[in-house]
Amino acid sequence: MAERIPRTPCREQDPKVRAHNFQEVSYGYNAEEAQLEASRCLHCKNPRCVAACPVSVKIPDFIAKVKEGDFAGAAGIIAEDSSLPAVCGRVCPQETQCEGSCILGVKGESVAIGKLERFVADYCRDNAVKVPAPAVEKVSKPAKVAVIGSGPAGLACASDLAKWGYDVTIFEALHKAGGVLVYGIPEFRLPKDTVLKAEIDAVKALGVKIETDVIAGRTITIDSLLDKEGFKAVFVGTGAGLPRFMGIPGENLCGVFSANEFLTRNNLMKAYLEDYLTPIHAGQKVCVVGGGNVAMDAARTALRLGAEVHIVYRRTEAELPARKEEVHHAIEEGIIFDMLTNPVEILGDDKGWVRSIKCIRMELGEPDESGRRSPVPVEGSEFEIETDTVVMALGTSPNPLISKTTAGLETNRRGCLVADESGQTSREGVFAGGDAVTGAATVILAMGAGRTAAKAIRDYLEAK
């Protein structure tokens, strides 16, 4: 029976080898492996995996095509709901979404939905397979729509709008499109010049125009787009790129980075390549403070730059918010985890550079509002960790530039844009979604918000 077939393993680089290069960790499935894994799917009448997917990919249908060997057909089914299948297949937290809802996972291992999605996208790209275009009804009155931000929310919103016939322009602040996909996720998890570029090119092929080096709130404003440049609606998908710090003494020392800066220098500015002259200070010993996916990315990047790397986290491994796969890979590669440890001060030398961090031991107390047990300091347990670089990976919040330059655009106490379930903000014709509304979350949730807002924009413009 299908449920008795073991999950098909996915080949990976040896940890001792990959710890010293920026090549992708996972090799992905080949055609034979993909078809074997696809044969495990039970094709449930009421597929829980689809309900758990934020963009509602028709998962059993595309897997059935993989099983048949019709990879172009599988890609066409995915394309109905997702514009970034190769990206999502790599970076989505499938274990808590589609795969986490797979019925096979109740008593065994779920179907490797993410790896199958990745295979389909990679196979079609590498073999120049023409993917069937989804059948979409065009709108009666096409109009100009502006999308601010070319991250996952913006790309998903723009894709759907373009399919319906709207004239869509994406405005991106940086010199490359992709948002967090290009500046925040390391090369060894998401190759930029092959995987990401191909998917952005596919969005452009729909007719979407992308203008880079355009800073909303400076180069343009929402008011200028609506009042002077003929756009009839605006979607704000600017993400959450403003880093947080602990507010402890010594955070202004040389050698202290936010994870955003550290990863952006390395990813977008290609500091990992020897022939690029982008300045980046990795140091000989790096301490990354935090326990999320960004912390894992920063730690594994620093390791590949030649440092001994410690992750400093105030709870235990069981409470780490990062994906289990990323934690597993980090441990395999030799990252050292200092658990139940919290920095209280960063100490410097007489030249203003980091020399150590002063920490205190923690123990877990009662659960907080998130359900996780709150860490409590152990009195008198202070100690120092010698280090020359500290990377703060403590989360991010939205940049306030747009809200401060747009009258009547409401924000909440965390600086996030206020929008209803459809993405409508407090300004007529202005919609928002993704991390700019929710704070830092996942790629696929941002995509889901972008698609929801696209539908609301269509309804708004058709009603007009």
GUKE-872309 format. One line per 5 residues: number of its first residue (from 1); their letters; for each residue x, y, z of C-alpha. Coordinates in Angstrom, 3 decimals. Example, Ala and Ser with C-alpha at 12.3 -4.5 7.8 and 13.67 -1.06 7.14 Angstrom:
residues 2
1) AS) 12.300 -4.500 7.800  13.670 -1.060 7.140
//
This chain:
residues 464
1) MAERI) 0.000 0.000 0.000  1.097 3.588 -0.674  1.347 4.498 2.998  3.903 1.717 3.555  6.382 3.052 1.014
6) PRTPC) 9.092 4.898 2.980  9.671 8.560 2.191  12.195 8.950 -0.606  15.413 10.445 0.790  16.867 13.543 -0.863
11) REQDP) 20.582 13.620 -1.598  22.640 16.386 0.024  26.214 17.656 0.077  28.380 16.114 2.780  28.285 18.449 5.832
16) KVRAH) 32.088 18.624 6.070  32.280 19.725 2.437  29.333 22.127 2.297  30.482 23.952 5.448  33.199 25.477 3.275
21) NFQEV) 31.226 26.431 0.160  28.103 28.364 -0.834  26.728 25.739 -3.204  23.208 24.509 -2.560  22.971 21.982 0.272
26) SYGYN) 20.256 19.783 -1.234  20.601 18.237 -4.678  16.835 17.717 -5.024  15.084 14.729 -6.587  15.787 13.303 -10.007
31) AEEAQ) 12.853 12.142 -12.163  12.897 8.566 -10.867  13.015 9.679 -7.229  10.232 12.232 -7.789  7.931 9.657 -9.377
36) LEASR) 8.624 7.200 -6.551  7.795 9.818 -3.934  4.698 10.915 -5.863  3.436 7.328 -5.747  3.076 7.660 -1.961
41) CLHCK) 0.282 10.262 -2.248  -3.147 8.886 -1.284  -5.063 11.527 -3.315  -7.473 12.196 -0.483  -11.027 13.251 -1.384
46) NPRCV) -10.733 16.163 1.031  -7.014 17.001 0.874  -5.942 18.677 4.081  -2.661 19.686 2.425  -4.462 22.093 0.065
51) AACPV) -6.347 23.724 2.936  -3.036 24.197 4.777  -1.321 25.855 1.799  -1.518 29.681 2.043  -1.830 29.964 -1.762
56) SVKIP) -4.039 26.856 -2.154  -1.882 24.938 -4.634  -3.818 21.901 -5.935  -1.285 19.532 -4.406  -2.784 16.073 -5.118
61) DFIAK) -3.452 17.085 -8.746  0.110 18.175 -9.467  1.523 15.132 -7.637  -0.656 12.860 -9.803  0.944 14.419 -12.888
66) VKEGD) 4.412 13.819 -11.431  3.545 10.169 -10.839  2.527 9.892 -14.523  5.742 11.548 -15.655  3.841 14.581 -17.017
71) FAGAA) 6.085 17.207 -15.444  4.875 20.035 -17.699  1.301 19.243 -16.680  2.334 19.316 -13.028  3.981 22.712 -13.541
76) GIIAE) 0.848 24.042 -15.215  -1.284 23.038 -12.235  1.129 24.691 -9.770  1.243 27.837 -11.939  -2.488 28.356 -11.430
81) DSSLP) -1.787 29.347 -7.818  1.944 29.967 -7.351  4.357 32.184 -9.272  7.408 31.020 -7.283  7.383 27.197 -7.155
86) AVCGR) 11.169 26.684 -7.149  11.486 29.206 -4.323  8.619 27.802 -2.252  9.849 24.256 -2.752  13.092 25.293 -1.087
91) VCPQE) 12.260 27.767 1.670  8.634 27.207 2.747  8.049 25.619 6.171  6.195 22.673 4.660  6.451 20.719 7.901
96) TQCEG) 3.984 23.119 9.569  1.778 23.690 6.524  1.025 21.274 3.653  3.235 18.401 4.815  2.206 18.969 8.413
101) SCILG) -1.394 18.292 7.381  -0.661 15.259 5.201  -2.659 12.243 6.392  0.377 9.977 5.949  2.164 12.021 8.602
106) VKGES) -0.278 10.894 11.304  1.331 7.462 11.643  4.413 7.843 9.485  6.169 10.275 7.181  4.239 12.789 5.127
111) VAIGK) 4.643 13.095 1.363  7.634 15.324 0.492  5.410 17.950 -1.122  8.031 20.705 -1.044  10.691 18.593 -2.711
116) LERFV) 8.230 17.507 -5.400  7.284 21.131 -6.087  10.957 22.026 -6.321  11.605 19.110 -8.678  8.824 20.161 -11.051
121) ADYCR) 10.053 23.750 -11.229  13.719 22.779 -11.592  13.008 20.127 -14.236  10.993 22.519 -16.387  13.593 25.283 -16.057
126) DNAVK) 16.622 23.072 -16.727  14.987 21.336 -19.693  13.341 24.436 -21.208  9.913 22.805 -20.862  7.065 25.066 -21.942
131) VPAPA) 4.648 25.299 -19.025  0.944 25.541 -19.988  -0.414 29.011 -19.221  -3.310 29.008 -16.725  -6.692 29.851 -18.245
136) VEKVS) -7.654 33.210 -16.727  -10.565 35.514 -17.506  -9.363 39.019 -18.368  -10.898 42.067 -16.689  -13.234 44.341 -18.611
141) KPAKV) -11.341 47.575 -17.991  -7.540 47.215 -17.564  -5.924 49.915 -15.435  -2.485 50.841 -14.134  -1.566 49.318 -10.778
146) AVIGS) 1.598 50.080 -8.780  3.230 47.451 -6.569  5.780 48.732 -4.055  8.327 46.049 -3.197  9.460 43.066 -5.270
151) GPAGL) 9.525 40.495 -2.498  7.199 37.467 -2.377  4.072 39.505 -1.570  4.701 41.986 -4.374  5.600 39.330 -6.944
156) ACASD) 2.512 37.238 -6.127  0.210 40.255 -6.276  1.732 41.522 -9.521  1.529 38.080 -11.158  -2.192 37.671 -10.567
161) LAKWG) -2.967 41.248 -11.618  -0.960 40.864 -14.831  -2.721 37.586 -15.691  -6.039 39.422 -15.460  -4.820 42.095 -17.866
166) YDVTI) -3.758 44.961 -15.616  -0.790 47.192 -16.464  1.458 46.460 -13.474  4.685 48.182 -12.446  6.744 47.018 -9.459
171) FEALH) 8.927 49.621 -7.733  11.941 48.150 -5.895  14.271 50.124 -3.596  17.343 47.956 -4.158  19.280 47.381 -7.371
176) KAGGV) 17.960 43.846 -7.823  14.424 42.508 -7.689  13.441 39.823 -5.191  13.230 41.563 -1.828  14.045 39.246 1.067
181) LVYGI) 14.508 36.397 -1.410  17.597 38.084 -2.851  19.047 39.878 0.171  17.971 37.716 3.101  18.237 34.051 2.103
186) PEFRL) 21.737 32.614 1.612  22.946 31.240 -1.704  23.274 27.723 -0.269  19.520 27.674 0.373  18.322 29.648 -2.655
191) PKDTV) 20.607 30.138 -5.695  19.982 33.637 -7.059  21.334 33.700 -10.622  19.585 30.488 -11.634  16.560 29.636 -9.505
196) LKAEI) 15.391 33.076 -8.346  16.226 34.911 -11.573  14.230 32.403 -13.636  11.136 32.861 -11.492  11.368 36.663 -11.566
201) DAVKA) 11.852 36.491 -15.343  8.649 34.421 -15.531  6.794 37.216 -13.703  8.210 39.749 -16.169  7.082 37.535 -19.051
206) LGVKI) 3.502 38.130 -17.892  4.023 41.801 -18.746  5.005 43.049 -15.291  7.500 45.920 -15.393  10.069 46.199 -12.589
211) ETDVI) 11.815 49.485 -11.813  14.749 49.167 -9.389  16.537 51.826 -7.304  13.196 53.501 -6.573  12.603 54.297 -2.907
216) AGRTI) 8.955 54.752 -1.995  8.712 57.748 0.296  11.697 59.422 -1.362  11.961 58.811 -5.123  8.196 58.410 -5.361
221) TIDSL) 5.274 58.625 -2.958  1.926 56.888 -2.899  0.274 60.254 -3.479  2.399 60.966 -6.563  1.592 57.534 -8.009
226) LDKEG) -2.156 58.017 -7.571  -2.439 61.738 -8.315  0.209 62.375 -10.974  1.261 59.124 -12.648  -2.097 57.619 -13.475
231) FKAVF) -2.070 54.566 -11.218  -5.547 53.595 -10.060  -4.459 51.393 -7.144  -1.312 50.704 -5.127  -0.199 47.559 -3.332
236) VGTGA) 2.392 47.974 -0.568  4.529 44.859 -0.069  7.647 46.406 1.397  8.299 43.695 3.948  9.854 44.176 7.360
241) GLPRF) 13.448 45.233 6.906  14.043 47.348 10.017  16.254 45.307 12.395  15.741 45.059 16.125  18.453 45.202 18.755
246) MGIPG) 18.527 44.241 22.429  19.280 47.696 23.799  22.209 46.429 25.864  25.519 48.271 26.418  28.108 47.793 23.679
251) ENLCG) 25.811 47.331 20.676  27.498 50.292 18.979  30.940 48.634 18.995  32.701 47.745 15.753  31.978 44.118 14.906
256) VFSAN) 28.282 44.231 15.871  25.906 43.638 12.956  22.213 43.209 12.492  21.490 39.955 10.678  19.907 42.054 7.910
261) EFLTR) 23.134 43.921 7.217  25.301 40.820 7.510  23.149 38.761 5.130  22.546 41.621 2.676  26.268 42.278 2.281
266) NNLMK) 26.869 38.598 1.695  23.850 37.751 -0.482  22.911 40.799 -2.534  26.438 42.211 -2.711  28.061 38.773 -3.160
271) AYLED) 30.706 39.157 -0.459  31.001 35.369 -0.444  32.765 35.498 -3.824  36.510 36.093 -3.701  36.476 38.277 -6.819
276) YLTPI) 33.887 40.679 -5.300  35.324 43.513 -3.233  32.285 43.922 -0.980  33.515 44.590 2.567  32.281 42.118 5.173
281) HAGQK) 33.811 41.373 8.565  33.219 37.788 9.619  35.958 37.540 12.223  37.462 34.376 13.632  34.706 33.730 16.180
286) VCVVG) 31.116 34.825 15.582  28.232 34.815 18.046  24.761 34.966 16.515  22.065 36.019 18.982  18.649 34.518 18.238
291) GGNVA) 17.044 31.203 17.325  14.950 31.756 14.200  15.558 30.945 10.551  17.438 34.213 10.068  19.770 33.296 12.927
296) MDAAR) 20.479 29.935 11.270  21.123 31.667 7.942  23.522 34.167 9.502  25.355 31.484 11.488  25.770 29.135 8.531
301) TALRL) 26.935 32.052 6.364  29.574 33.074 8.927  30.743 29.451 9.124  31.278 29.371 5.367  33.272 32.602 5.624
306) GAEVH) 35.719 30.747 7.866  34.589 31.558 11.406  33.924 29.423 14.457  30.243 30.118 15.073  28.095 30.054 18.196
311) IVYRR) 24.318 30.531 18.341  23.350 32.194 21.604  19.717 31.522 22.515  17.846 32.126 25.742  15.635 29.032 25.591
316) TEAEL) 16.353 25.354 24.860  16.657 23.589 21.514  13.043 22.402 21.865  11.840 26.029 21.747  13.924 27.116 18.753
321) PARKE) 11.535 28.807 16.283  13.718 27.934 13.266  12.751 25.100 10.926  13.936 21.730 12.221  15.675 21.062 8.905
326) EVHHA) 17.730 24.264 9.242  18.685 23.459 12.857  19.640 19.928 11.808  21.823 21.254 8.983  23.473 23.789 11.297
331) IEEGI) 24.337 21.099 13.848  25.662 18.803 11.098  27.910 21.582 9.827  29.471 22.262 13.218  27.578 25.291 14.557
336) IFDML) 27.892 25.434 18.367  24.627 26.076 20.258  24.862 27.937 23.585  21.351 27.363 24.931  19.660 28.959 27.956
341) TNPVE) 22.072 31.867 27.509  21.223 35.561 27.181  23.617 38.468 26.457  23.548 41.360 28.918  26.494 43.418 27.583
346) ILGDD) 28.941 43.470 24.676  32.496 44.236 25.777  35.099 45.944 23.593  38.840 46.447 23.402  40.679 49.779 23.576
351) KGWVR) 40.240 50.253 19.795  36.448 50.008 19.909  36.101 46.448 18.567  34.164 43.597 20.142  36.246 41.298 22.357
356) SIKCI) 33.536 39.323 24.187  29.901 39.227 25.193  28.819 39.039 28.797  25.956 36.580 29.244  23.758 35.209 31.974
361) RMELG) 22.414 31.681 32.332  18.649 31.258 31.980  16.075 28.735 33.139  12.562 28.216 31.831  9.651 29.481 33.868
366) EPDES) 5.936 29.715 33.095  4.634 29.880 29.490  4.290 33.352 27.940  1.454 34.595 25.698  2.859 32.575 22.756
371) GRRSP) 2.668 29.363 24.770  6.440 29.008 25.108  7.966 28.879 28.580  9.451 32.227 29.517  13.201 32.327 30.183
376) VPVEG) 14.188 33.578 33.650  17.733 34.756 34.559  19.695 32.638 37.032  21.064 35.056 39.613  24.850 35.189 39.863
381) SEFEI) 25.468 33.090 36.731  27.119 35.751 34.549  30.008 34.665 32.307  31.828 35.834 29.173  32.124 34.346 25.689
386) ETDTV) 35.174 35.560 23.793  34.228 36.708 20.295  35.161 39.353 17.759  31.830 39.536 15.888  28.232 39.638 17.146
391) VMALG) 25.246 39.270 14.813  21.850 40.248 16.228  19.083 38.105 14.694  16.182 39.206 16.854  13.491 39.896 14.283
396) TSPNP) 12.512 42.890 12.217  9.724 45.427 11.838  8.466 47.453 8.861  10.412 50.518 7.752  8.287 53.593 8.669
401) LISKT) 9.242 55.580 5.547  6.018 54.918 3.632  3.672 55.476 6.568  5.430 58.725 7.470  5.142 60.094 3.927
406) TAGLE) 1.541 59.020 3.278  -1.211 60.980 5.011  -4.062 58.878 6.358  -2.213 55.560 6.201  -2.864 53.938 9.563
411) TNRRG) -0.267 51.847 11.417  -0.421 49.870 14.658  1.814 50.141 17.702  4.416 47.842 16.081  4.675 50.101 13.041
416) CLVAD) 2.858 47.652 10.761  0.351 48.927 8.217  -3.236 48.317 9.262  -5.196 46.398 6.621  -8.368 44.317 6.654
421) ESGQT) -8.607 40.668 5.592  -8.660 41.671 1.924  -5.585 43.900 2.246  -7.464 47.221 2.102  -5.719 49.923 4.169
426) SREGV) -7.176 53.107 5.646  -6.496 54.916 2.341  -8.850 54.330 -0.576  -7.132 52.518 -3.426  -4.148 51.552 -1.259
431) FAGGD) -3.744 47.888 -0.334  -1.013 46.104 1.630  0.086 42.616 2.584  2.914 40.424 3.769  5.438 41.412 6.413
436) AVTGA) 4.544 45.109 6.054  1.204 44.201 7.670  1.973 41.169 9.842  5.602 41.786 10.782  8.265 39.241 9.835
441) ATVIL) 6.673 35.953 8.731  7.186 33.382 5.949  7.567 33.654 2.185  4.426 31.654 1.462  2.259 33.641 3.895
446) AMGAG) 3.418 36.834 2.189  2.525 35.315 -1.184  -0.907 34.380 0.105  -1.462 37.947 1.301  -0.337 39.283 -2.072
451) RTAAK) -2.818 37.065 -3.920  -5.639 38.043 -1.551  -4.895 41.733 -2.104  -4.774 41.214 -5.885  -8.352 39.914 -5.806
456) AIRDY) -9.428 42.878 -3.683  -7.734 45.300 -6.094  -9.520 43.653 -9.019  -12.873 43.935 -7.243  -12.148 47.576 -6.324
461) LEAK) -11.178 48.581 -9.871  -14.040 46.670 -11.502  -16.479 48.411 -9.177  -14.976 51.778 -10.088
//
